[in-house]
Amino acid sequence: VTIAEVALRPPIAVTVAMLTSLAMALSVLDPVLGPHEHDQFNLEPSAIGLIFSAATITYALCSPLAGVIGERVGNFRVLVVGMLVTAASFQLMGPSPWAPKGWLPTRVWLLVVAMVVMGCGASTLTCAVPCMLAVANGGGLNTDAISDVVGGLLSFAWSVGALVGPLYGSAVVQSMGFSKATSVTGVALLGLTGAGTVLFCATYTRLQQHTSAMASRPALADDSVVFEAPFPLPPSGQPLPSNGATAVRGTGAAVASSFGLANGSTAAVAATSRSRAIASNKRRTFAAAHCSVPELSEPLIDPTAARDSDDERD
């Protein structure tokens, strides 16, 4: 299974896009949060490091819990909730200039709370790989065969987000200021989460319907011989015509050997791989079930008689 076969499935592609947006949002703070804390609160580097560690510690503590909850209620649902929580943390971090006056004071403790909330939301990344494996399994792929591919897709999404996020963060903070920039980032993440959720539900439902339709198709029996004819077949129970005017095209060498059509003068036969040993036990059954093949002890055309007839005409 290649990366393209997995990544181009719409539900998986939507999940990868959502993970990329989440990684981008989380990495926005890398180049701007430290200078903001120093300028706004006059904090020392050690204090700034402790504030950053608040998100990391929360992430480590909440990741196992997020995995357990995802197994019970659905990994994609937990991932969506985590992205919504992360979007809310950006409104606390600024704090948001759109909040009612006095509701969100510009204090260090509120910044610490925002980092804790962000770490809690980011911990749902634990559910990303099980989510994509479940989608692939629902589409008929073997999860054991694609686990490495899914892990690679997760790394790709995180790497792209970590590359774009700092560039975006530096530009938007420089143009808007820290408070407004974080609020805009939170709103953008909220919109991307909503759009991704709708697309995922629509594409995953369609994938499930397609898989169910394929599974409900009547399968051929193990001992059937696939037979296709480009002419109208006779009613069931009557043998196929054996005159030279009929051109028969069969899939499987069993069809040719069953009818004794060894000479091209009688019919044009195109056969794919089926051995004669298997064909001897399978020549009675046809996938279309339109006709039956009589038991043949001898070929319909005797090659020797055909050669004698040609010699007489000469």
N, C-alpha and C positions, 0 to 999 in steps of 0.2 A: 504494500500500500504506500503510495507516494504522498508527499505533503499536499500536493495540489488536489488529489482525490479527497482528502479530508477537509482541507481549508476551504474548498469551493462549495461545500455543502452549506446552504444558506444559514441554518441555525448556528453552525460552528463559526461561520464568518462573522455573524452578528456578535457572538460572544467574544471573539477575538477583538473586534472593534470596540466593544464596551470595556474590555480589559485595557486596551491601549489608552482610551480616554481616562480611565481611572489611574493608570500609571502616570499619565501626563499631569493630572491634577495633583497627585501626591508629590511629584518632583518639581512642581512650580515653586515650592518654598525653598528649595536648596540654595539658590543664589541670593534670595531677598529677605528671608526671615531673620538671619543673623544681624545684618545691618539695621533692619527695622527695630529689633529688640534693643540694640545698642543706642540708636538714635532716640527712640521713644521712651525707653525706661532707664537708659544709661547703665545697662547690665554688663557685668564682666564676662569674658569668654567662658568661664566655668559655669556661670549661671545659664548662659545661652545653651551650653551643652546639656545641662540638666533638663531644660525645657524640651529640647529635641528628643532626649531619651524618654520623656513621658509617653510620646507616641509609640516608640519602639517597644517599651515594656508592656504597654497595653496590647499592642499587636501580638506579642509573644504569649501573653496570658489568654487572650481571647481566641486565638486561632484554633486550638483543640475544641473549644466549645462551639465555634462556628461550624467545624466539621461534623460534630455530633448532631447539631440542629439541622444542618443541610441534609444529612442522611435520613432524617425523620420527616422533614416537611418539604424537601426539595432543594437541591443545590442552587438552581437558578434563582429561586425565590430569595434565598439567603443572600446571594450575590447582589441582587437588586436592592435589597434592604441595606446592605453594606454601602452601596454607592449612594443611596439617599442620605444615609447617616454622614458619609464623607462630605456630601454637598452641604449639609447643614453645618458642619464644623467650620466651613469657610465663612459662613455668616457670623460666627462667633469670633473668628480670629481677628477680623479687622479692627474693631467690630464693624458690622454692616452700617453704612451711613443711612440706609433706608429704614432702619429700626426706629421705633418711637423714641424720642429723646429721653435719656435717663434709663432706658431699659437695659442697654448693653454698655456699661462703662468701660472706658479704656484702662484696664487694670491688668497687672501681670497674672493674677489668679484666673482671669477669664481666658487669657491666652493659654495657660496651662490646661484649663478645662477643654478648650478647643482642640489642643493636641491630643488629649486623652480620647475625646470623641472621634477624632480622625483615626487614631490607632485602632479603635474598636471597629470602625467601618472598614478600614483596610484589611482587617483580619479575615474578612469573608473571601479574600483571594484564595483561601484554602479550598473553597468550593468550586473553583474554576475548572480544575482538571477533572474531577468527577462529573461535573456538568457536561463537559465536552465529550467525555467517554460515554455518558448515558445517551447523548444525542447520536453519536456514532453507532452505538449498539442498536438504537431504535431505527437507524437507517440500514441495518443489516451488515455492519462491519464488525469484525472480530476485535474486541477491546484489547486482547493480549497482543495483537499484531500492530495496533496503532498507538499503544501507550507512549512509546518514545516519540512518535510524531506529535501527539498532543502536548507532551512536555516541551517539545521544540516550539510549537505554536505559542505556548504561554511565555517562553523566554523571548520569542520574537516580539510579542505584544508589549511586554515589559520594557524591552530594550528600546523600541520605537518611542514609547511614552516617555521613558527617561531621557531620551535624546531631545525630543521636542519640548518637553515641559520646562526645563530651565531657560531655553531660548524664549519661549512664550512668556514665562514669568518675568524675566528681566525687562522685556519690551513693554509689557502691560503695566508693570509697577512704575516704570519710568514715565509713562505717558499719563497714568491715572492716579498714581499714588497707591500705597499699600492697602488701605482700607477699601477703596472702591475696586481695586484690582482683585482682591480675594473674593469680594462679594460677586463680581461678575463671573469669576471662575466657578463659584458655587452654583450660580444660576445656569451657566453653560453645562456643567456636569449634570444638573438636574434634568435639563432638556434632553441631553444625550441619553440619559438613563431611561427616560420615558419613551423616546423614539426606539431605542434598542429593545425595550421590553415588548412593545407592540410588534416590531418586526420579528422578534424571536418567537413569540406566540403564534403568529400567522404562519411563519415558515415551518415551525416544528409541527404544527397541526397538519399542515399539508404533507410533510414528510411521513407522519404516522399514517395518514390516509393512504398514501401511495404504498407504504410497506404492507398495510393490511390488505389492500387490493391484490398485491402480488402474492401474498401468502394464501389468499382465498382461491387463487386460480387452481383448477384441477390439474394435478401433476400427472405426467405419463407414468405408467407402470414400468417397473424395472425391466420387464421382459418385452417391452414394446419395440417395434421397428418403425422409425419415422419414415413416412412415405408421402410424397407430394407428387401430384400429377397435374399437368397443365391443361387437361381436358376434363369434361364432366364425367364423373365416375358413375358406373352402373349402380342400380339399387343393391342394398345389402343382401347378401346371399348368392349373388350371381358372380361368376368368375370374370376377371378382366379380359378384354379382347386380346387375342394373340396374333392378329393378322399383321402384315407388314406395313399397313398404312398408319398404324398407331405409333406415336413416339412417346416413350415413357421416360420420365426423369425421376430417379429415386435417390434418396439420400441414404446411403449405406450399401455396401457390397452385398448384403443379405438379400436385397430386392432383386438384384441382377441374377444371383445364383439361384434364387427361388424360382424365377420364371424361365431359367435356362437361356437367357438372352446373351449368349456368348458372342454372337456375330452381329456386327453393326448393320447388316442388311435387313434385319428384322426390326430393330428399334435402336434409338440413340439413348444410351444409358450413361448418366453421370453419377458416379458413386463416390462417397467419402468413406472414411476408414471404418470398416466393420469386418471382422474376420469371418471366414466361412464356418468355422466351428461354432461361433455364437449364432450365426445366421440360421443354421439348421434347426435350432430350437425356437427361433423367434419369427419365422417367416409368416406365421398364421395371424399375428396381431398387427394391426395398423393403427396409427395415432388417430386418423380421421374416422375410423370405424365405419366407412361407407361400403366396404366390400370385403369379401372373404377370399382367401387364397386356397384353392383346392390342394389336396395332398398330391404331390407330384413324385412319382417314382422315377420318371425319366424327363429329360428336358423337352420343352415344347418343340424345339427345333433340333433336328438331328444334323449335326455338322456334316457327317458323311453323305447323308441324303441330299443335302443342299449342294455339295460339291458335284455329286453325280448328276444332279439336275442341270447344273451349269455346264458340265461336259457335254450332255445331250444337246443342249441348245447350241453349243459351239459346233 
